[in-house]
């Protein structure tokens, strides 16, 4: 008796719709967006540049901030680590606010 082979996943050759979020404040990382997740990749590496997959943009950005601070290879006390984290996050938030204002004024 022959068993029917079940196939999973995508049809061979099929690709996912995908966009890339790239910004100087995220550098050297980028976020690849698809219909289900946010994938953080290290754009400076060739080959295996996968850093993590996240369900929210906020989680992906927080991980990038963590990677950016870790790549400085400095010794931080808790207070300075939190200051550095807050500094990077506030720069991203400020850029997002400026972009939102510009975008909304062009729509109206």
Residue pairs with C-beta under 8 A, 6 or more apart in sequence:
10 16
16 34
16 35
17 34
17 35
18 32
18 33
18 34
19 32
19 33
19 34
20 30
20 31
20 32
20 33
21 30
21 31
21 32
21 33
22 30
22 31
22 43
23 95
25 88
25 91
25 92
25 95
26 61
26 64
26 92
27 43
28 42
28 43
28 44
29 40
29 41
29 42
29 43
29 51
29 64
29 67
29 68
30 40
30 41
30 43
31 38
31 39
31 40
31 41
31 57
31 60
31 61
31 64
32 38
32 39
32 41
33 39
37 53
37 54
37 55
38 53
38 54
38 55
38 56
38 57
38 59
38 60
39 50
39 52
39 53
39 54
39 60
40 50
40 51
40 52
40 53
40 54
40 60
40 63
40 64
40 67
41 49
41 50
41 51
42 49
42 51
42 67
43 49
51 63
51 67
52 60
52 63
54 60
54 63
61 89
61 92
62 89
65 85
65 88
65 89
65 92
66 85
68 88
69 76
69 81
69 84
69 85
69 88
76 84
